[in-house]
């Protein structure tokens, strides 16, 4: 429906540095006392709550954070009455040799008719034990989070493919996983605190990569509603946390002995070398093992030792190296309050640890033939899972200084299937492939030399190094003092050594001891106080298409529209916020709209986005429609000649874009929703 934004209407605009420009705002703007209009989350309640949130005024008894990872997931919680204690979820059954299992594999098993069966180690082990023919009927999903990142046209009806080729709605798959965590967390909380009411007492936090776009974030929120974590009528009970941001929040609390310094010597712009941070990989792993015996972690009530020594304005990078993606964020310390300011928009890409798994799969395709591997995965899906588990254990044992070979066990069904399918044994295939550094062991194993394993890591690690290097070259990212490596892939000695070699001379490379749990703990802290990150950078330019007065010589003739005797330029892209613009938490952009006709009950405003800040029209290359704002209007008697005005306010400084609206004539809140999944 047509909307006209009057050129002269007042609005509160954001300055280039995130500060407010001197353009006057209407009386009673959000942020001023007595305002009845607040910013509501993606699916707002009928009566949106105030946008002001602080650790002191939280009404939640407990915060439960779910770290939903590509390869592994888990939850942790903290009571608001004791925020310095973070409790990890109880120990999971199952597990792999040599792998600390404070989290569980992101593996989901559905019955042949699509009903939930199990999640995590239980799902993986049950699937493994199924008869091969029976297993082909069951729906087994793993590493499915990557689909949400890679799907450009994500909608509520997007489907995921199980290992057997069958498909299921992606929203249901994610909802099954989140429901599993909700049930486990609520059960554990009730055992610790029987009087705790399930509804309204829990604030839930779900982690997502910072590079995820708005549709993916909204998708996770919708899956959480479907899973019953919170009701769509109480959206403030659920926060979406950005993974590297959560890690950064947790790193603020660390003491020196909780950090592993990969530097051989102190960098020129780092701390003094007398601070004893253990740099031995072997000792670090032992400390990590010991720390994981306890399920409760205590954090500093204030800032950790490292932060205490940092000066206001000090800058650092957090590189979240997970299973599926690598996420980079740049933060600056603000003193004395200890809040964080994002200096450059989040960047990264699909360079996670699964890249090493794909390289191993490509190696197998080269040795045994891509057609055979595809057939084996389809006919013996459970055995394929066995093979990937065997490789995962050896992948974790890979280290730069390792001199001995790594043996990867091939399941008997693989060896047998190859012989029946090809009419020769796997040893013959290996010899014919002429693959360097990979030999056959009579014990039924592929013997991979350190060089062969290093080759599998190299493409993924090179992408990560290049991305960090590109970021460090940005003018906005100068004077970096520290580089924090976090995420599951950051446990890899191969990645640690490569990052240290590339950037150790420019900044100090630090790894938290419990690196695989850093994001989960930080997500809990974010849930306790969502205002820690005070300023963020907009990843894209957002705006609307409007009519402006046509100016001859400035506007193209094809955009000319004559209406009511006046000349207008159509399709003008009016920006709400520019790409990489600083946006402070709680700041809003306001616009006033007039319904196109009297008696109109619903108004739709299309939101457009662009990766550049020089787009002039919504028809320019790179500009696309990315969402809609829907305003539900009450039926009101409208005097002849009177114009009804709706004031829409949007907030871009949080982890999700939020919107609310108010009818100027009645001062009543108008139900407003913003949707990025219906395009």
Phi, psi and omega per residue, in radians:
X1 nan 2.468 -3.013
X2 -1.192 2.417 3.068
X3 -2.277 2.522 3.133
X4 -2.145 2.120 3.078
X5 -1.657 1.975 -3.108
X6 -1.165 2.262 -3.087
X7 -1.028 -0.538 -3.046
X8 -1.558 -0.051 -3.055
X9 -1.203 2.489 -3.120
X10 -1.294 2.574 3.070
X11 -2.651 2.717 3.078
X12 -1.653 1.978 -3.099
X13 -1.798 2.771 3.108
X14 -1.695 2.369 3.084
X15 -1.332 2.920 -3.097
X16 -1.109 -0.457 3.138
X17 -1.778 0.256 3.105
X18 1.537 -0.079 3.130
X19 -1.569 2.788 -3.110
X20 -1.343 2.373 3.049
X21 -1.357 2.800 -3.062
X22 -1.275 0.017 3.085
X23 -0.975 2.201 -3.089
X24 -1.150 2.573 3.091
X25 -1.879 2.738 -3.117
X26 -1.111 2.707 3.086
X27 -1.018 2.456 3.102
X28 1.305 0.466 3.113
X29 -1.105 2.710 3.075
X30 -0.941 2.375 -3.091
X31 1.793 -0.204 3.090
X32 -1.845 2.651 -3.085
X33 -1.061 2.575 3.062
X34 1.430 0.075 -3.119
X35 -1.329 2.398 -3.132
X36 -1.764 0.103 -3.072
X37 -2.049 2.266 -3.138
X38 -2.312 2.918 -3.140
X39 -1.452 2.174 -3.120
X40 -1.847 2.612 3.098
X41 -1.122 3.135 -2.999
X42 -0.838 -0.815 3.087
X43 -2.001 1.589 -2.945
X44 -1.307 2.760 3.032
X45 -1.335 2.963 -3.128
X46 -1.101 -0.569 3.112
X47 -2.153 1.536 -3.065
X48 -0.971 2.474 3.115
X49 -1.376 2.961 3.088
X50 -1.169 2.534 -3.117
X51 -1.298 -0.329 -3.097
X52 -1.210 2.080 3.141
X53 -2.242 2.383 3.088
X54 -2.561 2.783 -3.119
X55 -1.099 -0.531 -3.056
X56 -1.307 -0.540 -3.012
X57 -1.757 0.138 -3.116
X58 -1.080 2.431 -3.133
X59 -1.793 0.111 -3.101
X60 -1.577 2.386 -3.137
X61 -1.359 -0.484 -3.070
X62 -2.622 2.576 3.042
X63 -1.943 2.226 3.063
X64 -2.035 2.132 3.126
X65 -1.899 2.378 3.073
X66 -1.988 2.048 3.050
X67 -1.609 1.754 -3.061
X68 -1.625 1.665 -3.043
X69 -1.690 2.938 3.110
X70 -1.200 -0.775 -3.089
X71 -1.827 -0.567 3.132
X72 -2.506 2.675 -3.083
X73 -2.433 2.857 3.101
X74 -3.035 3.064 3.089
X75 -2.335 2.795 3.061
X76 -2.565 2.821 -3.109
X77 -2.589 2.830 3.102
X78 -2.623 2.432 3.104
X79 -1.479 2.401 -3.106
X80 -1.122 -0.360 3.088
X81 -1.369 -0.268 3.133
X82 -2.461 1.157 -2.993
X83 -1.215 -0.186 -3.128
X84 -1.468 -0.103 3.125
X85 -1.944 2.099 3.077
X86 -1.901 2.155 -3.085
X87 -1.808 2.157 3.071
X88 -1.390 2.719 3.108
X89 -1.059 2.694 -3.111
X90 -1.102 2.716 -3.039
X91 -1.044 2.376 -3.112
X92 -1.496 2.599 2.994
X93 -1.285 2.757 -3.126
X94 1.433 -2.862 -3.139
X95 2.257 2.969 3.140
X96 -1.988 2.588 3.120
X97 -1.023 2.309 3.087
X98 1.344 0.099 -3.132
X99 -2.031 2.064 3.108
X100 -1.185 2.198 -3.004
X101 -1.923 1.053 3.004
X102 -1.388 -0.230 2.984
X103 -2.120 3.030 -3.085
X104 -2.211 2.650 -3.129
X105 -1.017 2.490 3.081
X106 -1.404 1.239 -3.095
X107 -2.181 2.265 -3.096
X108 -2.146 2.352 3.110
X109 -2.095 2.169 3.058
X110 -1.962 2.571 3.122
X111 -1.192 2.918 3.140
X112 -0.964 -0.459 3.111
X113 -1.632 0.179 3.020
X114 1.549 0.132 3.123
X115 -1.463 2.661 3.125
X116 -1.125 2.357 3.059
X117 -2.031 -0.955 -3.081
X118 -2.870 2.946 -3.122
X119 -2.440 2.660 3.035
X120 1.354 -2.543 -3.133
X121 -1.023 -0.666 -3.129
X122 -1.067 -0.754 3.122
X123 -1.117 -0.806 -3.097
X124 -1.114 -0.782 -3.087
X125 -1.219 -0.687 3.133
X126 -1.136 -0.742 3.139
X127 -1.096 -0.691 3.124
X128 -1.068 -0.625 -3.053
X129 -1.506 -0.090 3.120
X130 -1.215 2.625 3.006
X131 -1.066 2.411 -3.080
X132 -0.884 -0.722 3.140
X133 -1.205 -0.684 3.129
X134 -1.188 -0.661 -3.105
X135 -1.052 -0.494 -3.112
X136 -1.187 -0.258 -3.141
X137 -1.637 -0.341 -3.088
X138 -1.507 2.639 -3.119
X139 -1.768 1.909 -3.119
X140 -1.991 2.173 -3.119
X141 -2.051 2.342 3.003
X142 -2.521 2.688 -3.133
X143 0.931 0.534 -3.053
X144 -1.376 -0.206 3.114
X145 -1.095 -0.536 -3.115
X146 -1.069 -0.494 -3.123
X147 -1.068 -0.638 -3.112
X148 -1.178 -0.603 3.131
X149 -1.285 -0.674 -3.001
X150 -1.522 -0.259 -3.120
X151 -1.413 2.052 -3.087
X152 -1.400 -0.442 -3.119
X153 -2.011 0.912 -3.107
X154 -1.092 2.265 3.080
X155 -2.408 3.107 3.108
X156 -1.161 -0.308 -3.096
X157 -1.830 0.142 3.092
X158 -0.998 2.461 -3.113
X159 -1.964 2.697 3.063
X160 -2.023 2.544 3.139
X161 -1.743 2.212 3.086
X162 -1.340 3.009 -3.090
X163 -1.069 -0.490 -3.125
X164 -1.541 0.088 3.108
X165 1.620 -0.232 3.107
X166 -1.282 2.699 -3.086
X167 -2.018 2.679 3.086
X168 -2.514 2.652 3.104
X169 -1.026 2.261 -3.105
X170 -1.033 -0.665 -3.113
X171 -1.079 -0.671 3.125
X172 -1.204 -0.701 3.141
X173 -1.062 -0.842 3.132
X174 -1.158 -0.667 3.136
X175 -1.131 -0.668 3.090
X176 -1.030 -0.796 -3.110
X177 -1.143 -0.793 -3.131
X178 -1.171 -0.632 3.103
X179 -1.114 -0.670 3.091
X180 -1.021 -0.823 -3.140
X181 -1.182 -0.668 3.115
X182 -1.044 -0.812 -3.111
X183 -1.102 -0.761 3.140
X184 -1.153 -0.771 -3.104
X185 -1.145 -0.792 -3.128
X186 -1.101 -0.704 3.119
X187 -1.092 -0.760 -3.139
X188 -1.164 -0.688 3.131
X189 -1.141 -0.703 -3.139
X190 -1.181 -0.533 3.078
X191 -1.196 -0.630 3.141
X192 -1.416 -0.577 -3.064
X193 -2.455 1.446 -3.050
X194 -0.998 -0.479 -3.083
X195 -1.469 -0.024 -3.075
X196 -1.229 2.093 3.073
X197 -1.306 2.432 -3.079
X198 -1.246 -0.696 -3.105
X199 -1.461 2.404 3.029
X200 1.265 -0.232 -3.094
X201 -1.571 -0.329 -3.045
X202 -1.908 2.269 2.901
X203 -1.723 2.188 -3.133
X204 -1.720 2.505 3.079
X205 -2.262 2.278 3.071
X206 -2.091 2.316 -3.122
X207 -1.575 2.493 3.038
X208 -2.443 2.728 3.060
X209 -1.065 2.518 3.137
X210 -1.162 -0.417 -3.105
X211 -1.443 -0.077 3.083
X212 -1.128 2.465 3.104
X213 -1.470 3.002 -3.059
X214 -1.000 -0.696 3.123
X215 -1.023 -0.697 -3.129
X216 -1.172 -0.667 3.106
X217 -1.148 -0.744 3.122
X218 -1.146 -0.613 3.120
X219 -1.048 -0.767 3.119
X220 -1.120 -0.663 3.109
X221 -1.126 -0.772 3.129
X222 -1.116 -0.673 3.104
X223 -1.122 -0.641 3.111
X224 -1.161 -0.689 3.057
X225 -1.079 -0.784 -3.130
X226 -1.098 -0.586 -3.112
X227 -1.406 -0.160 3.114
X228 1.466 0.269 3.080
X229 -1.072 -0.862 3.097
X230 -2.466 2.930 3.081
X231 -1.592 2.556 3.055
X232 -1.023 -0.351 3.111
X233 -1.418 -0.153 3.104
X234 -2.251 1.054 -3.035
X235 -1.120 -0.409 -3.108
X236 -1.205 -0.180 3.106
X237 -1.349 -0.177 -3.127
X238 -2.133 2.226 3.059
X239 -1.981 2.466 2.990
X240 -1.719 2.088 -3.128
X241 -1.827 2.420 3.091
X242 -1.505 2.276 -2.945
X243 -1.020 -0.902 3.141
X244 -1.156 -0.502 3.091
X245 -1.143 -0.770 3.108
X246 -1.066 -0.744 3.114
X247 -1.072 -0.723 3.139
X248 -1.090 -0.725 3.131
X249 -1.086 -0.710 3.140
X250 -1.227 -0.681 -3.124
X251 -1.063 -0.459 3.088
X252 -1.032 -0.440 -3.016
X253 -1.643 -0.100 -2.952
X254 -1.366 2.517 2.987
X255 -1.559 2.874 -3.051
X256 -1.051 -0.672 -3.095
X257 -1.271 -0.126 3.101
X258 -1.645 0.108 -3.140
X259 -2.094 2.451 3.048
X260 -1.809 2.128 3.141
X261 -1.653 2.047 -3.121
X262 -1.419 -0.110 -3.107
X263 -1.311 2.431 3.056
X264 -1.310 -0.508 3.091
X265 -2.554 2.816 -3.101
X266 -1.188 2.391 3.083
X267 -1.274 2.800 -3.075
X268 -1.077 -0.579 -3.100
X269 -1.814 0.276 3.126
X270 -1.749 -2.826 3.109
X271 -1.333 2.923 3.125
X272 -1.155 2.583 -3.042
X273 -1.199 -0.201 -3.094
X274 -1.275 -0.173 3.106
X275 -1.259 2.054 -3.055
X276 -1.423 1.638 3.019
X277 -1.910 2.143 -3.063
X278 -1.118 2.194 -3.112
X279 -1.900 0.159 -3.133
X280 -1.477 2.188 3.121
X281 -1.056 -0.744 -3.067
X282 -1.145 -0.809 3.128
X283 -1.142 -0.614 3.134
X284 -1.109 -0.747 3.136
X285 -1.128 -0.643 3.131
X286 -1.182 -0.714 3.085
X287 -1.101 -0.680 3.113
X288 -1.093 -0.766 -3.141
X289 -1.068 -0.772 -3.119
X290 -1.143 -0.692 -3.069
X291 -1.159 -0.399 -3.056
X292 -1.520 0.002 3.062
X293 -1.232 -0.446 -3.115
X294 -1.712 2.517 3.111
X295 -1.684 -0.160 -3.128
X296 -1.958 2.229 -3.138
X297 -2.016 2.348 3.098
X298 -1.726 2.365 3.110
X299 -2.013 2.777 -3.139
X300 -1.120 2.500 3.078
X301 -1.259 -0.531 3.081
X302 -1.949 -2.371 3.125
X303 -1.582 2.635 3.065
X304 -1.272 3.023 -3.091
X305 -1.056 -0.715 -3.104
X306 -1.071 -0.779 -3.126
X307 -1.175 -0.594 -3.131
X308 -1.094 -0.522 -3.114
X309 -1.516 -0.245 -3.120
X310 -1.390 2.640 -3.120
X311 -1.692 2.762 3.043
X312 -1.024 2.309 -3.130
X313 1.664 -0.170 3.098
X314 -1.078 2.487 -3.036
X315 -2.071 2.603 3.099
X316 -2.674 2.799 3.111
X317 -1.953 2.429 2.953
X318 -1.921 2.093 3.081
X319 -1.842 1.835 3.124
X320 -1.563 1.817 -3.106
X321 -1.797 1.697 -3.072
X322 -1.787 -2.839 3.139
X323 -1.271 -0.708 -3.065
X324 -1.801 -0.728 -3.030
X325 -2.237 2.841 2.941
X326 -2.042 2.219 -3.034
X327 -2.093 2.201 3.131
X328 -2.032 2.319 3.047
X329 -2.345 2.560 -3.124
X330 -2.033 2.143 -3.106
X331 -2.118 2.701 3.062
X332 -2.198 2.415 -3.136
X333 -1.370 2.360 3.020
X334 -1.969 2.146 3.138
X335 -1.942 2.708 0.074
X336 -1.524 -0.109 -2.999
X337 -1.283 -0.288 3.096
X338 1.367 0.261 3.117
X339 -1.356 2.967 -3.069
X340 -2.058 2.570 3.120
X341 -2.232 2.193 3.117
X342 -1.359 2.300 -3.058
X343 -1.725 -0.412 -3.118
X344 -2.580 2.520 -3.094
X345 -0.994 2.574 -3.126
X346 -1.027 2.433 3.138
X347 -2.401 2.943 -3.124
X348 2.658 -2.753 -3.121
X349 3.061 -3.077 -3.085
X350 -1.395 1.113 -3.084
X351 -2.026 0.608 -3.095
X352 -1.411 -3.036 -3.061
X353 -1.112 -0.388 3.121
X354 -1.131 -0.322 3.058
X355 -1.080 -0.605 3.087
X356 -1.210 -0.673 3.091
X357 -1.094 -0.728 3.134
X358 -1.148 -0.646 3.094
X359 -1.123 -0.650 3.081
X360 -1.153 -0.712 3.109
X361 -1.113 -0.690 3.093
X362 -1.127 -0.614 3.076
X363 -1.104 -0.764 3.105
X364 -1.110 -0.685 3.096
X365 -1.089 -0.676 3.130
X366 -1.155 -0.666 -3.097
X367 -1.369 -0.825 -2.973
X368 -1.863 -0.172 -3.134
X369 1.761 2.295 -3.104
X370 -1.101 -0.617 -3.136
X371 -1.148 -0.669 3.124
X372 -1.161 -0.779 -3.122
X373 -1.075 -0.731 3.117
X374 -1.095 -0.724 3.128
X375 -1.158 -0.738 -3.134
X376 -1.094 -0.747 3.134
X377 -1.096 -0.631 -3.119
X378 -1.347 -0.680 -3.059
X379 -1.529 -0.544 -3.109
X380 -2.253 1.067 -3.042
X381 -1.067 -0.651 -3.126
X382 -1.178 -0.652 3.102
X383 -1.169 -0.591 3.077
X384 -1.105 -0.724 3.079
X385 -1.046 -0.723 3.075
X386 -0.963 -0.804 -3.104
X387 -1.129 -0.716 3.131
X388 -1.163 -0.596 3.092
X389 -1.150 -0.741 3.124
X390 -1.071 -0.709 3.128
X391 -1.204 -0.682 -3.128
X392 -0.984 -0.759 -3.133
X393 -1.096 -0.699 3.141
X394 -1.300 -0.577 3.109
X395 -1.058 -0.709 -3.138
X396 -1.203 -0.408 -3.131
X397 -1.507 -0.150 -3.113
X398 -1.180 2.381 3.139
X399 -2.580 2.606 -3.087
X400 -1.038 -0.622 -3.051
X401 -1.564 0.034 -3.079
X402 -1.192 2.337 -3.131
X403 -1.836 -0.422 -3.064
X404 -1.597 2.786 -3.134
X405 -1.269 2.761 3.068
X406 -1.931 2.219 -3.119
X407 -1.687 2.196 3.088
X408 -1.895 2.033 -3.101
X409 -1.255 2.270 3.005
X410 -1.646 2.230 3.115
X411 -1.017 2.573 3.128
X412 -0.987 -0.659 -3.120
X413 -1.107 -0.505 3.087
X414 -1.195 -0.849 -3.123
X415 -1.071 -0.785 -3.111
X416 -1.185 -0.753 -3.122
X417 -1.111 -0.682 -3.139
X418 -1.155 -0.743 -3.133
X419 -1.086 -0.734 -3.137
X420 -1.256 -0.609 -3.053
X421 -1.386 -0.671 -3.033
X422 -1.870 -0.299 -3.120
X423 1.335 0.329 3.070
X424 -2.609 2.911 -3.105
X425 -1.602 2.916 -3.056
X426 -1.175 -0.515 3.135
X427 -1.102 -0.718 3.103
X428 -1.105 -0.745 3.127
X429 -1.066 -0.701 -3.124
X430 -1.127 -0.736 -3.141
X431 -1.151 -0.694 -3.108
X432 -1.249 -0.414 -3.087
X433 -1.293 -0.354 -3.110
X434 0.998 0.575 3.102
X435 -1.354 2.225 -3.131
X436 -1.295 2.565 2.967
X437 1.204 0.131 3.073
X438 -2.112 2.135 -3.119
X439 -2.090 2.963 3.100
X440 -1.823 2.337 3.091
X441 -1.793 2.442 -3.127
X442 -1.132 -0.250 3.094
X443 -1.421 0.138 3.123
X444 1.449 0.668 -3.086
X445 -2.319 2.622 2.933
X446 -1.488 2.114 3.100
X447 -1.627 1.891 -3.105
X448 -1.769 2.123 3.111
X449 -1.218 2.818 3.083
X450 -0.952 -0.609 3.131
X451 -1.144 -0.704 -3.141
X452 -1.129 -0.749 3.130
X453 -1.154 -0.683 3.129
X454 -1.079 -0.649 3.120
X455 -1.116 -0.569 3.118
X456 -1.198 -0.626 -3.127
X457 -1.335 -0.512 -2.891
X458 -1.003 -0.836 -3.103
X459 -1.053 -0.743 -3.119
X460 -1.193 -0.808 -3.133
X461 -1.107 -0.669 3.132
X462 -1.071 -0.688 3.101
X463 -1.105 -0.730 -3.131
X464 -1.131 -0.813 -3.139
X465 -1.049 -0.778 -3.133
X466 -1.081 -0.717 -3.097
X467 -1.167 -0.748 3.095
X468 -1.111 -0.731 -3.125
X469 -1.092 -0.764 3.110
X470 -1.062 -0.691 -3.140
X471 -1.140 -0.754 -3.109
X472 -1.142 -0.352 -3.135
X473 -1.474 -0.176 -3.139
X474 -1.170 2.439 3.129
X475 -1.028 -0.562 -3.103
X476 -1.301 -0.210 -3.021
X477 -2.046 0.930 3.105
X478 -1.791 2.674 3.091
X479 1.296 0.584 3.106
X480 -1.217 2.294 -3.085
X481 -1.681 -0.690 -3.080
X482 -2.330 2.651 2.981
X483 -2.200 1.950 3.133
X484 -1.628 2.174 3.037
X485 -1.696 2.128 3.139
X486 -2.358 3.053 3.138
X487 1.659 2.865 -3.070
X488 -1.045 -0.684 -3.115
X489 -1.212 -0.391 3.132
X490 -1.184 -0.221 3.052
X491 -1.261 -0.300 -3.087
X492 -1.223 2.172 3.094
X493 -1.127 -0.504 3.121
X494 -1.112 -0.809 3.141
X495 -1.208 -0.748 3.139
X496 -0.988 -0.843 -3.100
X497 -1.130 -0.694 -3.123
X498 -1.150 -0.745 -3.140
X499 -1.172 -0.729 3.124
X500 -1.100 -0.733 -3.131
X501 -1.136 -0.633 -3.078
X502 -1.382 -0.633 -2.968
X503 -2.194 0.006 -3.096
X504 -1.048 -0.474 -3.135
X505 -1.384 -0.385 -3.074
X506 -1.629 -0.543 -3.113
X507 -2.757 2.935 3.115
X508 -1.488 2.252 -3.132
X509 -1.702 2.064 -3.049
X510 -2.126 2.478 3.115
X511 -2.217 2.099 3.044
X512 -1.079 2.533 -3.090
X513 -1.043 -0.767 3.134
X514 -1.642 0.977 -2.920
X515 -1.027 -0.600 -3.125
X516 -1.266 -0.255 -3.109
X517 -1.922 0.019 -3.064
X518 -1.021 -0.792 -3.096
X519 -1.174 -0.715 -3.131
X520 -1.082 -0.789 3.133
X521 -1.164 -0.714 3.119
X522 -1.123 -0.579 3.113
X523 -1.145 -0.619 3.068
X524 -1.118 -0.796 3.140
X525 -1.099 -0.658 3.100
X526 -1.112 -0.689 3.105
X527 -1.128 -0.598 3.112
X528 -1.253 -0.570 3.128
X529 -2.589 1.599 -3.093
X530 -1.280 -0.023 -3.081
X531 -1.670 0.134 -3.083
X532 -1.079 -0.765 3.091
X533 -1.520 1.880 -2.989
X534 -1.504 -0.578 -3.092
X535 -2.300 2.267 3.064
X536 -2.096 2.910 3.082
X537 -1.871 2.376 3.139
X538 -1.274 2.223 -3.116
X539 -1.276 -0.364 -3.123
X540 -2.473 2.916 2.942
X541 -1.510 2.322 3.125
X542 -2.129 2.531 3.107
X543 -3.025 -2.938 -3.126
X544 -2.283 2.876 3.024
X545 -1.613 2.236 -3.090
X546 -2.303 2.931 2.991
X547 -1.680 2.259 3.018
X548 -2.082 2.758 3.096
X549 -1.033 2.254 -3.088
X550 -1.255 2.268 3.116
X551 -2.009 2.024 -3.136
X552 -1.075 2.311 -3.139
X553 1.598 -0.403 3.122
X554 -1.731 -0.757 -3.085
X555 -1.753 2.498 3.120
X556 -1.185 2.540 -3.074
X557 -1.077 -0.556 -3.108
X558 -1.182 -0.201 3.115
X559 -1.675 0.048 -3.076
X560 -1.290 2.300 3.057
X561 -2.322 2.207 3.097
X562 -1.779 2.120 -3.071
X563 -2.486 2.143 3.114
X564 1.053 0.570 3.128
X565 1.411 0.020 3.133
X566 -1.982 2.643 -3.129
X567 -1.769 2.293 -3.105
X568 -2.208 2.661 2.990
X569 -1.771 2.145 -3.101
X570 -1.568 2.892 2.996
X571 1.112 0.377 3.107
X572 -1.205 2.259 3.129
X573 -1.499 1.808 3.107
X574 -1.688 2.028 -3.064
X575 -1.336 2.367 2.915
X576 -1.484 -0.718 -3.098
X577 -2.649 2.521 -3.092
X578 -1.696 2.715 3.118
X579 -1.016 2.376 3.136
X580 1.119 0.296 3.077
X581 -1.368 2.436 3.064
X582 -1.247 2.280 3.116
X583 -2.297 2.093 -3.107
X584 -1.405 2.610 3.123
X585 -1.048 2.262 3.108
X586 1.599 -0.255 3.092
X587 -1.294 2.536 -3.093
X588 -2.233 2.731 2.971
X589 -1.913 2.252 -3.086
X590 -2.017 2.491 3.010
X591 -2.436 2.646 3.063
X592 -1.975 2.367 -3.098
X593 -2.179 2.600 3.049
X594 -1.988 2.218 3.046
X595 -0.957 2.582 -3.043
X596 -1.200 -0.462 -3.108
X597 -2.551 2.700 3.101
X598 -1.075 2.523 3.093
X599 1.394 0.043 -3.136
X600 -1.132 2.257 -3.053
X601 -1.740 -0.315 -3.110
X602 -2.492 2.402 -3.135
X603 -2.192 2.310 3.109
X604 -1.984 2.221 3.084
X605 -2.044 2.138 3.128
X606 -1.414 2.342 3.094
X607 -1.791 2.336 3.121
X608 -2.044 2.689 3.114
X609 -2.423 2.792 3.139
X610 -2.655 2.565 3.118
X611 -1.422 -0.114 3.108
X612 -2.036 2.939 -3.129
X613 -1.945 0.252 -3.105
X614 -1.974 0.222 3.109
X615 -1.216 2.386 -3.138
X616 -1.840 -0.557 -3.077
X617 -2.282 2.692 -3.124
X618 -1.255 -0.144 3.082
X619 -1.660 -0.009 -3.141
X620 -1.160 2.653 3.062
X621 -1.005 2.392 3.111
X622 1.572 -0.197 3.080
X623 -1.636 2.284 -3.138
X624 -2.445 2.674 3.036
X625 -1.273 2.192 -3.052
X626 -2.093 -0.196 -3.111
X627 -3.046 3.083 3.111
X628 -2.391 2.502 2.975
X629 -1.828 2.227 -3.120
X630 -1.965 2.201 3.128
X631 -1.989 2.136 3.126
X632 -1.669 2.082 -3.031
X633 -1.854 2.378 3.072
X634 -1.272 2.626 3.039
X635 -1.292 2.141 -3.126
X636 -2.325 2.541 3.023
X637 -1.186 2.248 -3.092
X638 -2.010 1.987 3.108
X639 -1.045 2.604 -3.131
X640 -1.014 2.329 3.100
X641 1.480 -0.232 -3.124
X642 -1.392 2.498 3.111
X643 -1.901 2.330 3.127
X644 -1.569 2.276 -3.123
X645 -2.043 2.389 3.069
X646 -2.037 2.192 3.104
X647 -1.701 2.038 3.115
X648 -1.778 2.354 3.121
X649 -2.142 2.280 3.132
X650 -2.132 2.468 3.132
X651 -2.019 2.174 -3.113
X652 -1.938 0.004 -3.031
X653 -1.581 -0.029 3.141
X654 -1.710 -3.065 -3.141
X655 -1.316 -0.283 3.038
X656 -2.245 2.633 3.037
X657 -1.332 2.293 -3.074
X658 -2.195 2.666 -3.050
X659 -2.486 2.596 2.938
X660 -2.594 2.969 -3.104
X661 -2.633 2.731 3.139
X662 -2.439 2.414 3.064
X663 -1.397 2.008 -3.054
X664 -1.078 -0.656 -3.048
X665 -1.224 -0.534 -3.104
X666 -1.927 -0.195 -3.073
X667 1.070 0.362 3.114
X668 -1.651 2.560 3.089
X669 -1.209 2.356 3.092
X670 -1.754 2.332 3.116
X671 -1.098 2.130 -3.094
X672 -2.252 2.321 3.062
X673 -2.247 2.653 3.069
X674 -2.174 2.272 -2.995
X675 -2.240 2.164 3.115
X676 -1.944 0.095 -3.025
X677 -1.902 0.031 -3.015
X678 -1.883 0.290 -3.110
X679 -1.499 nan nan
